[in-house]
Amino acid sequence: MNTKETIEEQEEFAKKMEWLIIARFILYGLATIIAVMRVIAEIDSFSLFSVYIVVPIFILNSIYFLLTKKRLYLYLVAYISLVIDILFITIGVHFQGGLASTIFPLNYLVIILSASILFSTRAGIIITTISSITVTALITLECLNILPPVPVKGITLAMYQEKGYVIAVMVTRIIFFYAAAIISGYLSDRIKMQARQIREKEAQLIYAERMATAARIAGESAHEIKNPLAVIKAGLYYLKYILPENNEVQQTIFKMDEAVQRAVAYFDDLLHFFRPPRLEKSRTNINEMIKKALDKLPDEVLANIEVQQELSSSLPDILADSERLGQVVINLIKNAAEAMAGVRGKRLGIKCEQKGEFIKIIVSDTGKGIPEEAMERIFDPFFTTKGKGTGLGLAICQRIIEAHDG
């Protein structure tokens, strides 16, 4: 299985396990009834032994069911249960005629199919290998009379003397087991992949619908709110010049102006995110674009930060929207600068290099880094680890880069 399972996939696996355990109860229950009937009919005395085997199986199956219901050790329980089933089936094969047994070997097939469907083709092949080894070891011991074959009514043991026949039967069964594992595993993997694709498509459609609704609301809200903010900003600009140059008054006006500017920037980010990027492409020199982006940054952003540039002079010009790419670089540099808050020896690295048909821009810093658990969500809109900000910066960057087919 994949190491990173979604909650939905784990829940689906648990439900499959529950059905497998229920099926096991039914199958072994029927086997017990048949064995009891054979004992009553005096067909063979070893059917009574089969009844005794079923008892611990039922106990173990009950334990599996309880652990699965509580969602504990799901994959470990599945593997252990399958391996224990193989051991019990091998014991059953021995007491039902060994090489001549026909019903019990079919149980190996049930276990192999279960592994392929529950896990994957690889798991099915592993279980097939374990089954093949155990049954081959059993038949070998019986042939060598180390573990004497158990005579069953109506079954002759003379076949063990024909070594060629024994090998042919075993090879045929093992090939059949592997074929069943590969085919069922392949079909199961295909079904799982298609189900996963369907879930992803559904999630994308839901996401697209939400984004469309949010875009409409954001556009209407931004228009209604930005107009009053523009009036407030103009009023603050006017007050700044008509009020006396009192430090306390001017500082209050400055804070109010900053708050208005943050609100305007927030709504600008919303609009930039929800509206598809409209690119005005032209021949762009990446090095020049980065230098212009650095010039646009306020001095306080890079205060006390050592900037190291590794710009390649051999980079070709590209067809791109330099303003949009500059916005990406500015956002990345701001994030890097904020990540280095409270860190000694602040260094910001900007590097350009060509990788095949692509040009790679690397922005690095000596900050604390992004927590591993947050890495999968850094491009999600409104997600931030900084405790402040809109959480739209990287999402906007991603949309601009994707619009450039990057």
C-alpha positions as CSV (number, residue, x, y, z in Angstrom):
1,M,0.0,0.0,0.0
2,N,1.0,3.6,-0.4
3,T,2.7,5.0,2.7
4,K,0.5,8.0,2.7
5,E,-3.0,6.8,3.0
6,T,-6.0,9.2,3.0
7,I,-8.6,8.7,5.8
8,E,-11.1,7.7,3.1
9,E,-8.8,4.9,1.8
10,Q,-8.1,3.7,5.3
11,E,-11.8,3.6,6.1
12,E,-12.5,1.7,2.8
13,F,-9.7,-0.8,3.7
14,A,-11.3,-1.3,7.2
15,K,-14.7,-2.0,5.6
16,K,-13.1,-4.6,3.2
17,M,-11.4,-6.2,6.2
18,E,-14.8,-6.4,8.0
19,W,-16.3,-8.1,5.0
20,L,-13.4,-10.5,4.7
21,I,-13.7,-11.5,8.4
22,I,-17.5,-12.0,8.0
23,A,-16.8,-14.1,4.9
24,R,-14.3,-16.1,6.9
25,F,-16.9,-16.8,9.7
26,I,-19.4,-18.0,7.0
27,L,-16.9,-20.2,5.1
28,Y,-15.4,-21.8,8.3
29,G,-18.9,-22.2,9.6
30,L,-20.0,-24.1,6.5
31,A,-16.7,-26.2,6.7
32,T,-17.6,-27.1,10.3
33,I,-21.1,-28.2,9.3
34,I,-19.7,-30.3,6.5
35,A,-17.0,-31.9,8.8
36,V,-19.6,-32.7,11.4
37,M,-21.9,-34.3,8.8
38,R,-18.9,-36.4,7.5
39,V,-18.1,-37.6,11.1
40,I,-21.8,-38.5,11.6
41,A,-21.9,-40.4,8.3
42,E,-18.5,-42.0,9.3
43,I,-17.0,-41.0,6.0
44,D,-13.7,-40.3,7.7
45,S,-12.5,-39.8,11.3
46,F,-10.3,-36.9,10.5
47,S,-13.2,-34.6,9.9
48,L,-13.5,-34.4,13.7
49,F,-10.0,-33.0,13.8
50,S,-11.1,-30.3,11.3
51,V,-13.8,-29.3,13.8
52,Y,-11.1,-28.8,16.4
53,I,-9.1,-26.6,14.0
54,V,-12.0,-24.4,13.4
55,V,-12.3,-23.5,17.1
56,P,-9.1,-21.5,17.3
57,I,-9.8,-20.0,13.9
58,F,-13.1,-18.6,15.2
59,I,-11.4,-17.2,18.3
60,L,-8.7,-15.5,16.2
61,N,-11.4,-14.2,13.8
62,S,-13.3,-12.6,16.7
63,I,-10.1,-10.9,17.8
64,Y,-9.5,-9.6,14.2
65,F,-13.0,-8.3,14.1
66,L,-12.7,-6.4,17.3
67,L,-9.4,-4.8,16.3
68,T,-10.8,-3.9,12.9
69,K,-13.9,-2.3,14.5
70,K,-11.7,-0.2,16.6
71,R,-9.4,0.6,13.6
72,L,-6.3,-0.7,15.4
73,Y,-3.3,-2.2,13.5
74,L,-5.4,-2.6,10.3
75,Y,-2.7,-3.7,7.9
76,L,-0.8,-5.7,10.5
77,V,-4.0,-7.6,11.4
78,A,-4.7,-8.2,7.7
79,Y,-1.2,-9.7,7.0
80,I,-1.2,-11.8,10.2
81,S,-4.7,-13.1,9.6
82,L,-3.8,-14.2,6.0
83,V,-0.6,-15.9,7.0
84,I,-2.3,-17.8,9.9
85,D,-5.0,-18.8,7.4
86,I,-2.3,-20.3,5.2
87,L,-1.0,-22.3,8.1
88,F,-4.4,-23.7,9.0
89,I,-5.2,-24.5,5.4
90,T,-1.9,-26.4,5.1
91,I,-2.8,-28.4,8.2
92,G,-6.2,-29.1,6.6
93,V,-4.6,-30.2,3.3
94,H,-2.4,-32.7,5.3
95,F,-5.4,-34.3,7.1
96,Q,-7.6,-34.3,4.0
97,G,-5.3,-36.4,1.8
98,G,-2.3,-34.2,1.1
99,L,-1.5,-34.2,-2.6
100,A,-4.9,-35.9,-3.4
101,S,-6.8,-33.2,-1.5
102,T,-9.0,-31.1,-3.8
103,I,-11.2,-28.9,-1.7
104,F,-8.6,-27.5,0.8
105,P,-6.1,-26.3,-1.9
106,L,-8.9,-24.1,-3.2
107,N,-8.8,-22.2,0.1
108,Y,-5.3,-21.0,-0.9
109,L,-6.9,-19.4,-3.9
110,V,-9.4,-17.6,-1.6
111,I,-6.5,-16.2,0.5
112,I,-4.5,-15.1,-2.5
113,L,-7.5,-13.3,-4.0
114,S,-8.1,-11.6,-0.6
115,A,-4.5,-10.3,-0.5
116,S,-4.7,-9.1,-4.1
117,I,-8.0,-7.3,-3.5
118,L,-7.2,-5.9,-0.1
119,F,-3.7,-4.8,-0.8
120,S,-2.1,-4.9,-4.2
121,T,-0.6,-7.2,-6.9
122,R,2.6,-7.2,-4.9
123,A,0.9,-8.3,-1.7
124,G,-0.9,-11.1,-3.6
125,I,2.4,-12.4,-5.0
126,I,3.9,-12.3,-1.5
127,I,1.0,-14.4,-0.1
128,T,1.2,-16.7,-3.1
129,T,4.9,-17.2,-2.4
130,I,4.2,-18.1,1.2
131,S,1.4,-20.4,0.2
132,S,3.6,-22.1,-2.4
133,I,6.4,-22.6,0.1
134,T,4.2,-24.0,2.8
135,V,2.3,-26.5,0.6
136,T,5.5,-27.5,-1.2
137,A,7.2,-28.1,2.1
138,L,4.2,-30.2,3.2
139,I,4.1,-32.4,0.1
140,T,7.9,-32.8,0.2
141,L,7.8,-34.0,3.8
142,E,5.0,-36.4,2.9
143,C,6.9,-37.8,-0.1
144,L,10.0,-38.4,2.1
145,N,7.7,-40.0,4.7
146,I,9.1,-37.6,7.3
147,L,5.5,-36.5,7.8
148,P,3.6,-39.6,6.8
149,P,0.6,-39.0,4.5
150,V,-2.8,-39.3,6.2
151,P,-4.9,-42.0,4.4
152,V,-8.4,-40.8,3.6
153,K,-11.2,-43.0,2.6
154,G,-11.4,-43.4,-1.2
155,I,-7.9,-41.8,-1.8
156,T,-4.8,-43.9,-2.5
157,L,-1.4,-42.9,-1.4
158,A,0.3,-44.7,-4.2
159,M,0.6,-41.4,-6.2
160,Y,3.4,-40.3,-3.8
161,Q,5.6,-43.0,-5.5
162,E,5.3,-41.3,-8.9
163,K,7.7,-38.4,-8.4
164,G,7.0,-37.0,-11.9
165,Y,3.3,-36.9,-11.1
166,V,3.9,-35.1,-7.8
167,I,6.1,-32.5,-9.4
168,A,3.6,-31.9,-12.2
169,V,0.7,-31.4,-9.8
170,M,2.6,-29.1,-7.6
171,V,4.0,-27.0,-10.5
172,T,0.5,-26.7,-12.1
173,R,-1.1,-25.6,-8.8
174,I,1.7,-23.0,-8.1
175,I,1.4,-21.6,-11.6
176,F,-2.3,-21.3,-11.2
177,F,-1.9,-19.5,-7.9
178,Y,0.5,-17.0,-9.3
179,A,-1.7,-16.4,-12.3
180,A,-4.7,-15.8,-10.1
181,A,-2.6,-13.4,-7.9
182,I,-1.3,-11.4,-10.9
183,I,-4.7,-11.1,-12.7
184,S,-6.8,-10.3,-9.6
185,G,-4.2,-7.9,-8.4
186,Y,-4.0,-6.1,-11.7
187,L,-7.8,-5.8,-11.9
188,S,-8.0,-4.6,-8.3
189,D,-5.2,-2.0,-8.8
190,R,-7.1,-0.7,-11.9
191,I,-10.3,-0.4,-10.0
192,K,-8.6,1.3,-7.1
193,M,-6.9,3.7,-9.5
194,Q,-10.1,4.5,-11.3
195,A,-11.9,5.0,-8.0
196,R,-9.1,7.4,-6.8
197,Q,-9.3,9.3,-10.1
198,I,-13.1,9.7,-9.7
199,R,-12.7,11.0,-6.2
200,E,-10.0,13.5,-7.4
201,K,-12.3,14.6,-10.2
202,E,-15.2,15.1,-7.8
203,A,-12.9,17.0,-5.4
204,Q,-11.7,19.2,-8.3
205,L,-15.3,19.9,-9.4
206,I,-16.4,20.8,-5.9
207,Y,-13.3,23.0,-5.5
208,A,-14.0,24.7,-8.9
209,E,-17.6,25.4,-7.9
210,R,-16.5,26.9,-4.6
211,M,-13.9,29.0,-6.2
212,A,-16.4,30.3,-8.7
213,T,-18.8,31.3,-6.0
214,A,-16.0,32.8,-3.9
215,A,-14.7,34.8,-6.9
216,R,-18.2,36.3,-7.5
217,I,-18.6,37.2,-3.8
218,A,-15.0,38.5,-3.6
219,G,-15.4,40.7,-6.7
220,E,-18.6,42.2,-5.5
221,S,-17.3,42.7,-2.0
222,A,-14.0,44.2,-3.1
223,H,-15.7,46.7,-5.3
224,E,-18.1,47.8,-2.5
225,I,-15.4,48.0,0.1
226,K,-12.5,49.4,-1.8
227,N,-14.4,52.6,-2.8
228,P,-15.0,53.6,0.8
229,L,-11.4,52.7,1.7
230,A,-10.2,55.0,-1.1
231,V,-12.3,57.8,0.4
232,I,-10.8,57.1,3.9
233,K,-7.3,57.0,2.5
234,A,-7.8,60.4,0.8
235,G,-9.2,61.8,4.0
236,L,-6.2,60.6,6.0
237,Y,-3.9,62.2,3.4
238,Y,-5.8,65.5,3.8
239,L,-5.8,65.3,7.6
240,K,-2.0,64.7,7.6
241,Y,-1.4,68.2,6.1
242,I,-4.1,70.2,7.9
243,L,-3.6,69.0,11.4
244,P,-0.7,70.3,13.5
245,E,2.6,68.5,13.4
246,N,2.0,66.8,16.7
247,N,3.9,63.5,17.0
248,E,1.0,61.7,18.6
249,V,-1.6,62.9,16.1
250,Q,0.7,62.1,13.1
251,Q,1.5,58.7,14.5
252,T,-2.2,57.9,14.8
253,I,-2.8,59.0,11.2
254,F,0.1,56.9,10.0
255,K,-1.2,53.8,11.8
256,M,-4.7,54.4,10.3
257,D,-3.2,54.8,6.9
258,E,-1.2,51.6,7.3
259,A,-4.4,49.7,8.3
260,V,-6.2,51.0,5.3
261,Q,-3.3,50.0,3.0
262,R,-3.4,46.5,4.5
263,A,-7.1,46.2,3.8
264,V,-6.6,47.4,0.3
265,A,-3.7,44.9,-0.2
266,Y,-5.9,42.1,1.1
267,F,-8.7,42.8,-1.3
268,D,-6.2,43.1,-4.1
269,D,-4.8,39.7,-3.2
270,L,-8.4,38.3,-3.2
271,L,-9.0,39.7,-6.7
272,H,-5.7,38.5,-8.0
273,F,-6.3,35.0,-6.7
274,F,-9.9,34.5,-7.9
275,R,-9.5,36.1,-11.3
276,P,-7.7,34.0,-13.9
277,P,-4.3,35.7,-14.5
278,R,-4.3,37.7,-17.7
279,L,-0.8,37.6,-19.1
280,E,0.8,40.3,-21.3
281,K,3.7,38.3,-22.6
282,S,6.7,39.8,-24.2
283,R,10.4,39.0,-24.5
284,T,11.7,38.9,-20.9
285,N,15.2,38.7,-19.5
286,I,14.9,36.8,-16.2
287,N,18.0,38.5,-14.7
288,E,16.5,42.0,-15.4
289,M,13.1,40.9,-14.1
290,I,14.7,39.8,-10.8
291,K,16.7,43.1,-10.4
292,K,13.5,45.2,-11.0
293,A,11.6,43.1,-8.5
294,L,14.4,43.7,-5.9
295,D,14.3,47.5,-6.6
296,K,10.5,47.5,-6.0
297,L,10.9,46.1,-2.5
298,P,10.8,48.6,0.4
299,D,14.2,49.0,2.1
300,E,12.9,47.7,5.4
301,V,12.0,44.3,3.9
302,L,15.7,43.4,3.3
303,A,17.1,45.4,6.3
304,N,20.0,43.4,8.0
305,I,19.7,40.7,5.4
306,E,22.7,39.6,3.2
307,V,21.4,39.1,-0.4
308,Q,23.4,36.7,-2.5
309,Q,22.6,36.6,-6.2
310,E,23.7,33.9,-8.6
311,L,22.3,35.0,-11.9
312,S,23.4,33.2,-15.0
313,S,24.4,35.4,-17.9
314,S,23.8,32.6,-20.4
315,L,20.0,32.4,-19.8
316,P,17.9,33.0,-22.9
317,D,15.1,35.5,-23.1
318,I,11.7,34.0,-22.6
319,L,8.1,34.9,-23.6
320,A,6.5,35.9,-20.3
321,D,4.7,38.5,-18.4
322,S,7.6,40.2,-16.6
323,E,5.3,42.1,-14.2
324,R,3.5,38.9,-13.1
325,L,6.8,37.0,-12.7
326,G,8.2,40.0,-10.7
327,Q,5.2,39.7,-8.4
328,V,6.1,36.0,-7.8
329,V,9.7,36.9,-7.0
330,I,8.6,39.7,-4.6
331,N,6.2,37.4,-2.8
332,L,8.8,34.7,-2.4
333,I,11.4,37.2,-1.1
334,K,8.9,38.7,1.4
335,N,8.1,35.2,2.7
336,A,11.8,34.5,3.0
337,A,12.5,37.7,4.9
338,E,9.6,37.0,7.3
339,A,10.8,33.5,7.8
340,M,14.1,34.9,9.0
341,A,12.6,37.1,11.7
342,G,14.6,36.6,14.9
343,V,17.3,34.7,13.2
344,R,21.0,35.6,13.3
345,G,23.1,35.7,10.2
346,K,20.2,36.4,7.8
347,R,21.1,35.4,4.2
348,L,18.8,35.5,1.2
349,G,19.8,33.6,-1.9
350,I,18.5,34.1,-5.4
351,K,19.7,31.7,-8.0
352,C,18.8,31.2,-11.7
353,E,19.6,28.2,-13.8
354,Q,18.4,26.5,-16.9
355,K,17.0,22.9,-16.7
356,G,16.3,21.6,-20.1
357,E,13.5,23.8,-21.6
358,F,12.8,25.4,-18.3
359,I,14.4,28.2,-16.3
360,K,14.5,27.6,-12.6
361,I,14.5,30.4,-10.1
362,I,15.5,29.4,-6.6
363,V,14.8,31.7,-3.6
364,S,16.4,30.4,-0.4
365,D,16.9,31.7,3.1
366,T,18.4,30.8,6.5
367,G,15.0,30.8,8.3
368,K,13.4,28.1,10.4
369,G,11.9,26.4,7.4
370,I,8.4,25.1,6.9
371,P,7.0,22.4,9.2
372,E,6.8,19.0,7.4
373,E,3.1,18.6,8.2
374,A,2.4,22.0,6.5
375,M,4.3,21.2,3.3
376,E,1.3,19.7,1.5
377,R,-0.8,22.7,2.2
378,I,1.5,25.6,1.5
379,F,-0.3,26.4,-1.8
380,D,-3.8,26.1,-0.3
381,P,-5.6,29.5,-0.3
382,F,-5.9,31.2,3.1
383,F,-3.4,28.7,4.7
384,T,-0.5,30.4,6.5
385,T,2.0,29.3,9.2
386,K,2.9,32.9,10.1
387,G,-0.1,33.8,12.2
388,K,-0.8,36.8,10.1
389,G,-1.3,37.6,6.5
390,T,-3.9,36.5,4.0
391,G,-2.5,33.1,3.2
392,L,-2.9,33.9,-0.5
393,G,0.7,34.8,-1.5
394,L,1.9,31.3,-2.5
395,A,-1.5,30.4,-4.0
396,I,-1.2,33.4,-6.3
397,C,2.4,32.6,-7.1
398,Q,1.3,29.1,-8.1
399,R,-1.5,30.3,-10.4
400,I,0.9,32.8,-12.1
401,I,3.5,30.1,-12.7
402,E,1.0,27.6,-13.9
403,A,-0.4,30.2,-16.3
404,H,3.1,30.4,-17.8
405,D,3.0,26.5,-18.2
406,G,5.6,26.2,-15.4
